[in-house]
């Protein structure tokens, strides 16, 4: 029996039928699952038939574990463009540049952007991978992906591209609310690119990751954040005192804690507090929130956060172009297009 669930991106793409499966108690481990998974089938435009091009979907196989339909979080991450990995403490994280979803073997409770939700059945670890019940997918990923649950697999559907919808990526520049007192000489403008990889691996962009490669300010938040330039990025990391590493949201949380502001752990939850600020009226220390683009992901979900420095630059923890805390010029096509909003947080002196 199929229950119909309709999902929609802002571009107007809707999902189709979702099959719900039964629940079963489990211990979180299994050595002999009933069915071995098939590899994820990925279709592209190259050599595809017209019917394949119409759907262009990614397929994740359903695996029967303890009489219940399960899917691998590794497969879901690969199909949707999210990052999935085992993180500190034995948990499994899924997200963009921080672990927005955190699962634990043998537990039905999952953390979604800092809030707990109970799945219909526990997560099961098998062959080094973590599986979650198919019946939990709608709640877990229904707001950020479009998919259909079928008898033996889950099909993830791409959202239309800008060229398909007529939407352009042109946006306003990031600008300061008032002139910034520069502590470093300004650098020449960097050519724009629509690609994160292209924009952030250019020679000019690479120069901005060192402490002297960016104009800055005397703002205390920025001065403190600069002290951690070059610290290693680690997806879903623990506290800095424990790990010595950062992901995007643990870095902003750590910096703002120094100034009496308690931020939640995950970027999506950090975005819920603070006061909205327009992109052309920014102050050093404002937080900038972005989505991470992907053909199978929503462009309205926060996936990355950084700290505005002034002069059109941001300091943030990221795995690229260089691994760690770095400075990036953001008046480029990629950042202007993926920008969601900025927030201001009053500091306690």
N, C-alpha and C positions, 0 to 999 in steps of 0.2 A: 504494500500500500504506500502511496506517495502523498506527502503533504506539500502543498505548493507554498514556496516562500519567494517573494519578489524583493529584489535588492536593486538599488539604482545608484549610479554615480551621477555627479552633476552634469555630465555630458549626455546622460540619457540612456545609458546601457542598463538593461535589466537582466536579472538572473532567471533561471528556470527551475524545474522541479527539484526538490530536495527530499531524499528518502531517509526516513528516520528508522533507526534500528533499536533493538531492545537493549536492556542493561543487564550486566552480570557482575557480581562481586569478584574481585581478583586481588592477588597479593602484590602485583606490580612487577613480577618477573615471570617469564615463561621460557622453558627450554625447548618445547616441542609444539609450536604453533600449528594450527590445522592446515594453513595454506602458506606457501612461500610467495613473497611479493614479486611482481614483474617489474622491470625497470620503468622509470618514468618516461613516457612517450612525449616528445616535444616536437611540434610541427612548426615549420617556418614557410616562408614564401617560396623558397627554392625547390622547384620541382613538385610543388603541392598541387593537388587537383582543385578545381573550383569549389567543391564542397568543403575541402579542408581549409581553403582560404577564407571561406565564409565564417568558419568557427575559429580557426587559429588557436585552438585551446591546448592547454597542458593537462595531461591525464595523470592522476595519482591513484594507484591501485588500492582497493580495500582489502584488508587482510583480516581473516576471522581468527580472533583470539578469545578463548574461553567463551565460545558461542556468541560473541559480540563483534560487530564490524568495527575495525580500527584502521587508522591511517598513520603513516610515519610522519613525524614532524620534520625530519630531514627532507622528505619528498615534498611536503607542503612548502617549506622554505624555498626549495629549488624551483618549484612551479610558480610561486608568486613573486619571487625576487627579494624576499626578506632574507636576513641572515639567521641561521640556526646553528647553535653550538652548545656543547656542554660547558658550563661556567663554574666558577668557584663554589664550593659547598656541595657539589654533586647534583646541582639543578641543571635544567636545560632551558636556555633562553632563546627567544625568537624576537626579532626586531630589526630596525635599521642600524642606527649607531649607538643604541643602548637596548637592553633587553626589556621590551614592553610587555612581553608575555614570559612568565617564569613557571615552569612545570617541575614536579618532583616525582621520581619513580615511586609507584605504589600509593600515590595520593590522588584524591579527586579534586582537591583544592588547587586552583591555579590563580596566580596574580596577574591581573590585566591592568597595566598602567597604574600599579600600586593598589588596586582594589581586588579583593578576593572573590572568587566565584567558584561554585562547586559543580564539577562536571557530573554527568549521569553515571560515570564509571571511572575507576582509577586509571592513571597512566601506567602503561606496561613497558618495561625495558626488555628488548629481545635483540640478540645479535648486535649489541652495542648501540642500538637505536631506541628512541623513545616513541611510543605509539599512544595516540589519544582516540577516544571513541568518536565514530562518525557523527553520532547524535549530538556531540558538543560543538561541531564546526560552526553552526549558525551563530551561536553566542560568541564563540572565540574569534571568528574572522569575518562574520557576515557584514560588518560595517566597513571593512577595508578591502574586500575582494568580492568578485562575482563568481559564483560556482553553481554547479548542479550535481547532486548526488544521484548516481545511477546504481544499477544492481551490483556491479563489480568494481566500480571506480568512481572517483570524483573528478569532474571536469572543471577546470578553472578557465574562465573566459577573459580575453584581453579587453581593456577599455579602448574606445576610439582614440586615435592620435589627433594632435592639433590640426594636421593637414586634412584629416577626415571630417572634422567638425567645423573647420573654418576659424577656429580660435587661434590667435597668435600669442606668442610669448612676450610681447613687448610690455615693459613695465617701467615705472619711474625709477630714477636713481635713488640710492640711499643718501641722505644728507643730514647735516648737523643742525640742531635747533639754534645753536650759537657757535661763533668761531671757536675752534679748539686750539688751545695753547700747545704747540707742537714741541715734543721732547726729542724728536728725531726729524731729519730732513725728509721732505716728501719725495716719493718716487714717481717716475713717469707712469702715465696711465697704461693699463694692460689691455690688449685687444680682447674683445668679447668673443665668447664661444657659447653655443647652445649645449655643449657636452660638459659634464662634470669632469670626465677623464681628460678631455682635450684642454679644458680651461685650467685644470689644476696640475697638469704635467708640463705646461709650457715653461721655458727657461725663465721668463720673467716672473711667473707665479712662484717657481721654486725659490726665487730669491727672497720671497716675503716670509719664509718660515723661520728666519733667524731674528734675534731680538733687535738687530739694528736695521732690519730691512723694511721697516714700516714706520710711517708717521704715527705719533701717539699723543698722549696727553698727560697732565699731572693728576688725573683722576685717581684716587686711592684704590678703587676696585681694579682698574686697569694695571696700575703699578704692581699690585699684589698678584694678579693673574699672570703677568709677564714673568714672574719668578719661576714659573713652572713650564716655560717654553722647552720643548724637547722631551718632556716626560712621556713615557710610552702609553699608547692607546691599548686598551683591552676591553673587548666586548663583554658587557655584563659583569664588570669587575666589582670587587669588594671595596670597602672604604679605602681612602688613600693611605691612611696610617697602617692598614693591614697589607695592602697590595703594592703600594708605590706606583700604581698605574691609574689611568682615568679612562672612562668613556665620555661621550658628549655631556650627558646629564650629571654624572658624578663630578665632573669638573666644575660645572656651574653651581652645583650644590655646595661643593667644597669652598669655592671662592666666596659665595654669598654668605655662607655660615660665618666666615671671618668678620663679616660686617653686621651680624645680628639678624640676618634674614634666613629663616628656615624654609628651604625648598624641598618638595617631595623628591624622591629618587629618580623618577622617570620623566623624560622630556614631555610626554603627552600630559602628565599630571602637572608639571611645572607651568605649562601653558594655561592652566585653568585659573591661576591667581595673577595678581598684578593688574596694572592699569594699561589699557591699550594706548599705543603711541603710533602715530603715522610714520611711514618710512622716510619721509622728508623732514622730520622734526625730532630726530633722535639725539639722545644724550649718551656719553660714554657710560657703560654699565647697564644699558638697556639690554634685555635678552631678545634675540632674534630667533624665530621659529620657522622651520622649513619642512616641506615634505620631501621625501626621497623618491624621485620618479621611477616608475616601473610600469611596464605594459599591463601587468596584472594587478596593480595596486591602486588604491584611491589616491587622488591628489589633494585630499582635504585632511589627511591624517598627519599629525606632527611626527616626524621621524628624526629630526636633528635640531640641536639648539646650540647657539654660540653667543658670545658677549660682544656687543658693539663697542669699538674702541674710539670711534671718531674718524673723520677723514675718509669715510667709506671703507673701513677695514674691520675685521672681526677676528677675535681670538677664540679658538675652539679646540676641542679634542676630537681627532678624526683619524681614521686609518690611512687616509691618502690626502694629498700626494706623498707626504712623508708621514710615517707612523708617529702619532703623538700630538701633543699640544702645539699649535702652530698659528700663525697669523695669515689671514687670507683677505685679499681685496675682493669686495663683494659687488662692486658696480660692474658686473659682468652678466651676460645673458643668463647663464645657468642659475645664479643666485637670485637675480631679479625675477626670474620665472617661477622658481620653486619657493619663493618667500610666501609665508602665510600671514604672519603678523608679528609685531613687536610688543613687548610688555615692559613697563617700568615698575620697579620695586623700591619703595622708600627704605633707605638704609638707617640703621641704628648706629650712631657714632659711639 
